[in-house]
Amino acid sequence: MASPLNPHWLTQDWIDFEYKKYVLLAYLSEVKENFDRVQLYPFMSDLVFHYQNLVKFREHKSLLKENFPKELSQADFERLRLRYETMVDDDGLMQELEAIVAFAIPQFKELIESGKDIYEYVAEHIEINPVGISPLRLEEGYFFLRKAKKSEVQVYEYRMTVFEQASEMYRGLQTQYLETATLSWVQGVEHLKRDLIRRRQQLPNPATYQIYAKVSVPLEATFLPVAKRMLIQHLTKAAA
């Protein structure tokens, strides 16, 4: 697994183009190796996070000042605050940072596009089907993850959440792994749903979905996060 890139990698340690280039390319090389193994997360979300930060830096250079590491004691705060302000006002330093940002942005963008291609390929090979009759309330229930040619399914409980950010409403999905079950000609997904209702009476009439991957992909790093995003889209569309 790739080591995470520090959120303040741009301004921490030695601010030198060649040094930052080395740090960045080493990180991106590890991410590429994970993408080659069809392991998307958490690398995809990290790439987007760093890319968006760099774009903000380029568009609003004043934000660089806020992102210099400031692990300061109270006694030294005022003295070191002036030091950071002087660093940000240094034209040579700013030019070095601008060169680093200009190099880094297309590197991140290219790898994000590769990640999107992998995501779309996996999503095209995933099916979501309701198990039994779907209730009117879809905000909570269960889903079963099953890979191609496998009898085992991973059972999860889900709960839909809604949160507001910058005047926009977003939907999220809280999930809890419950168990791994084995399907057979005697016990199918309908039987598994009935068994869950019997054992977990807090959800007497749960929405339940089987999410089936036609291709073999890593469970935690790819199948589960892609399935969650697709289930959010499915639930949102069904509730509209």
Disulfide bonds with the S-S distance in Angstrom:
none
